[in-house]
Amino acid sequence: MRKGRRSGERLFCWLLWAFVVGIVLTPGLWAAGPALTTISDTVYRADGTAAGGTVLISWPGFQTADGAAVAAGNQSVQIGAGGSFTTQLVPNAGASPAGTYYTIVFQLDDGTVRTEYWSVPATSPATIAGVRTTPGVGVANPAATEQYVNAAVANRALDAAVVHLSGAETISGTKQFAVPPVLPAPVGTNDAASKAYVDGAVANVGAGSYVAKAGDTMTGPLTLAGEPGWLRHVEDRLMVLEKNDVRRSVYDRIVTAAIAFAVSAVMALHGHLGLK
C-alpha cells in the first residue's frame, strides 16, 4: 500500500511539473504586460516646502506606440514624506488616438488643488517636469483649464494695438528697423523711395562741382561753348553807344563846317562892299 501511494504521489508531481513547464515554454500562454515608465520626483508647494497629499491619475483607453491596448482607468498615489512621489504608468507618448494624456489632479493637504496633463515617454525613469505637457496640440476638441487658457493668451497683444499685414494704419513714435525694409516703387508725392530708385533717378545727372544760379563763387578759367546772354546784351549796348557816337561826330562836323562857311561868306561880303 505504501509503495503504491508513493508511486501515485510521484506521478502527480511529474504531471504538475510538466504542466508548469508547458505553460512557461508554450508561446502565447505566458503574455507579459506593456512596459512601464517610472515617474519619480519631489512635490513642493508654492512656498518651497515639501508637499503632502494625494495625486489622482486618470486616463482614457488608448493603444501604445508599440501596439499594446490599455483600458481606461484611474489610480491614486499618496505623496510620501518630504514630498516624495513615485508611480509607474504605461507610456502614452505617440499613442493612438493622438492627443491621449494622463490627467493628473494634485490634492494637497493644505487645500491646494492643481490639475495638469502628462505625456509619459518610454524612457524610464522620468521626472514630473519631463512628462508634464500642454493639451491642445493636434487634438480637435481637448479639455483645457482656465489656467491653461489664461497662460495661452497672456502674451497676445490686443488686436487694436498691433500692426496688421494689410490695411491702412497709422504708427506713432520712433521705430528702428534692424534690417532695412523693402520698399515698392514710389507713386505718391510723399512715398518713401528705395536706394535703387534714387540711384536710377540720378543716373543721367552729371557729376562734379556746380555753380549755383545765385549767391555762388567760381574760381579759375571758364570755357563757354557760346556767349552767355548777359554778355550779348552788353555787346549790343556797346554797339548802340558806338553808333550814337558816330552820329554825334558827324553832326559835330557838319555844324563846324556850316559855321566855318558862314564866317567865310560874311568876310567875303564885307570885302566886296568895301566895308571896314
C-alpha positions in Angstrom: 0.0 0.0 0.0 2.7 2.4 0.9 4.6 1.6 -2.2 1.5 2.3 -4.4 0.8 5.6 -2.6 4.4 6.8 -3.3 4.1 5.9 -6.9 0.9 7.9 -7.1 2.5 10.9 -5.5 5.4 10.8 -7.8 3.1 10.6 -10.8 1.2 13.6 -9.6 4.4 15.6 -9.1 5.6 14.7 -12.5 2.3 15.8 -14.1 2.3 19.1 -12.2 5.9 19.8 -13.2 5.1 19.0 -16.9 2.0 21.3 -16.7 4.1 24.3 -15.3 6.9 23.7 -17.8 4.3 23.6 -20.6 2.8 26.9 -19.6 6.2 28.6 -19.4 7.5 27.3 -22.7 4.3 27.4 -24.8 4.3 30.7 -26.8 1.2 32.9 -26.3 0.2 31.2 -23.0 2.5 33.5 -21.0 1.9 37.1 -22.1 3.8 39.9 -20.5 2.1 43.3 -19.9 3.3 46.5 -21.6 6.5 48.1 -20.3 6.0 50.7 -17.6 7.8 54.0 -17.1 8.6 55.1 -13.6 7.9 58.7 -12.7 9.8 59.8 -9.6 10.1 63.3 -8.2 9.6 65.5 -5.2 6.5 67.6 -5.0 6.8 71.1 -3.4 4.3 73.8 -2.5 4.4 77.3 -4.0 6.4 78.5 -0.9 9.1 75.9 -1.5 8.1 73.5 1.4 7.7 69.8 0.7 4.1 68.9 -0.1 1.8 66.2 1.2 -1.5 64.8 0.0 -2.9 62.7 -2.8 -2.3 62.6 -6.6 -5.3 61.4 -8.6 -4.4 59.9 -12.0 -6.9 59.0 -14.7 -6.6 58.1 -18.4 -8.8 57.2 -21.4 -8.4 54.0 -23.3 -5.6 54.1 -25.8 -3.1 52.0 -27.8 0.6 52.4 -27.1 3.1 53.2 -29.8 4.2 49.5 -29.8 0.6 48.3 -30.2 -0.4 47.4 -26.6 -4.0 48.1 -25.8 -4.6 49.9 -22.5 -8.1 50.2 -21.0 -9.4 53.4 -19.4 -8.7 53.6 -15.7 -7.6 55.7 -12.7 -5.5 55.3 -9.6 -4.4 57.4 -6.6 -0.9 57.8 -5.3 -0.1 59.2 -1.9 2.7 61.8 -1.6 5.3 60.4 0.7 7.5 62.0 3.4 9.4 65.0 2.2 7.2 65.4 -0.8 8.5 62.2 -2.4 6.3 60.9 -5.3 6.7 57.6 -7.3 4.4 55.8 -9.7 4.6 53.6 -12.8 2.5 54.3 -15.9 2.2 52.8 -19.4 3.9 55.2 -21.9 1.3 57.2 -23.8 3.7 59.3 -25.9 2.9 58.6 -29.6 -0.2 56.6 -28.6 -3.4 56.3 -30.6 -5.7 58.2 -30.7 -3.4 61.3 -31.0 -3.6 63.6 -28.0 -4.0 61.0 -25.3 -3.0 62.4 -22.0 -2.9 61.3 -18.3 -5.0 63.8 -16.3 -3.3 64.5 -13.0 -5.0 66.2 -10.1 -2.9 67.2 -7.1 -4.9 67.4 -3.9 -2.5 68.7 -1.4 -3.1 68.6 2.4 -3.1 72.4 2.6 -6.3 72.6 0.4 -4.5 73.3 -2.9 -5.9 71.6 -5.9 -4.0 71.7 -9.2 -4.7 69.9 -12.5 -2.1 69.1 -15.1 -1.5 66.7 -18.0 1.2 64.1 -18.6 2.7 62.6 -21.7 4.7 59.7 -20.5 7.7 58.6 -22.6 9.0 55.0 -23.0 12.3 56.1 -21.4 12.4 55.3 -17.7 12.7 56.8 -15.2 11.2 60.2 -15.8 10.5 63.3 -13.7 7.3 65.2 -13.3 8.7 68.1 -15.3 9.8 65.7 -18.0 6.2 64.3 -18.5 4.2 67.5 -17.9 2.7 68.7 -21.2 0.1 71.2 -22.5 -3.0 69.7 -24.2 -4.4 71.1 -27.4 -1.7 70.3 -29.9 -3.1 68.1 -32.7 -6.4 67.5 -30.9 -9.7 68.8 -32.3 -11.6 69.2 -29.0 -9.3 68.8 -26.0 -10.2 69.9 -22.4 -8.4 73.0 -21.2 -8.4 74.6 -17.8 -8.8 78.3 -17.1 -5.1 78.4 -16.1 -4.1 77.0 -19.5 -6.3 79.4 -21.4 -5.0 82.4 -19.4 -1.4 81.3 -20.0 -2.1 80.8 -23.7 -3.4 84.3 -24.2 -1.1 86.1 -21.7 1.4 87.1 -24.4 -1.1 88.0 -27.0 -1.5 91.7 -27.8 -4.9 93.4 -28.3 -5.9 93.4 -32.0 -6.3 97.2 -31.9 -2.7 97.6 -30.5 -0.8 95.8 -33.2 0.2 96.4 -36.8 -1.5 94.1 -39.3 -0.2 92.7 -42.5 -2.8 94.6 -44.6 -4.9 97.7 -44.3 -4.2 101.4 -43.8 -2.9 102.1 -40.3 -1.0 104.9 -38.5 2.1 104.1 -36.4 3.2 106.7 -33.8 6.5 107.0 -32.1 10.0 106.3 -33.3 10.6 102.8 -34.8 14.1 101.4 -35.5 14.5 98.5 -38.0 17.3 96.1 -37.5 17.1 95.3 -41.3 16.1 98.0 -43.9 12.5 97.5 -45.1 11.9 96.6 -48.7 10.0 99.5 -50.4 7.9 99.3 -53.6 8.4 102.0 -56.3 7.1 105.3 -55.1 3.8 106.6 -56.6 2.6 109.4 -54.4 4.4 112.7 -53.6 5.2 111.6 -50.0 6.0 108.0 -50.7 9.3 106.6 -49.4 11.9 105.7 -52.1 14.5 103.0 -52.0 18.2 103.5 -52.7 17.8 101.7 -56.0 15.1 104.0 -57.1 17.1 107.1 -56.2 20.2 105.8 -57.9 18.3 105.1 -61.1 16.7 108.6 -61.0 20.0 110.4 -60.8 22.0 108.1 -63.1 21.7 110.5 -66.0 22.6 113.6 -64.0 26.1 115.0 -64.5 28.6 114.5 -61.7 31.1 117.0 -60.3 31.0 120.6 -58.9 28.4 123.1 -60.0 27.9 126.8 -59.7 24.7 127.9 -58.2 22.5 130.3 -60.1 22.7 132.8 -57.3 25.0 133.5 -54.4 27.9 131.4 -55.6 31.6 131.9 -56.3 33.7 130.4 -59.1 37.5 130.4 -59.4 39.7 129.5 -62.4 39.1 130.0 -66.1 35.7 129.3 -67.6 35.4 128.0 -71.1 32.0 128.5 -72.7 30.6 126.8 -75.8 28.8 130.1 -76.7 28.4 133.6 -75.4 26.2 133.9 -72.3 23.1 136.0 -72.6 24.3 138.9 -70.4 27.5 139.3 -72.4 25.5 139.5 -75.7 23.4 142.2 -74.1 26.5 144.2 -73.2 27.8 143.9 -76.7 24.5 145.0 -78.2 24.5 148.0 -75.8 28.0 148.9 -76.8 27.2 148.8 -80.4 24.3 151.2 -79.8 26.5 153.5 -78.0 29.1 153.4 -80.8 26.5 154.2 -83.4 25.4 157.1 -81.3 29.0 158.4 -81.1 29.4 158.2 -84.8 26.2 160.1 -85.4 27.2 162.7 -82.9 30.7 163.1 -84.5 29.1 163.5 -88.0 26.7 166.1 -86.6 29.5 168.0 -84.9 31.5 168.1 -88.1 28.5 169.3 -90.1 27.9 172.1 -87.6 31.5 173.1 -87.6 31.7 173.2 -91.4 28.5 175.3 -91.5 29.9 177.8 -89.0 33.1 178.0 -91.0 31.2 178.5 -94.2 29.1 181.2 -92.7 32.1 183.1 -91.3 33.9 182.9 -94.7 30.8 184.2 -96.5 30.4 187.2 -94.2 34.1 188.1 -94.6 33.9 187.8 -98.4 30.8 190.0 -98.5 32.4 192.5 -96.2 35.4 192.9 -98.5 33.3 193.1 -101.6 31.3 196.0 -100.3 34.4 197.8 -99.0 33.2 197.9 -95.6 35.6 198.4 -92.9 
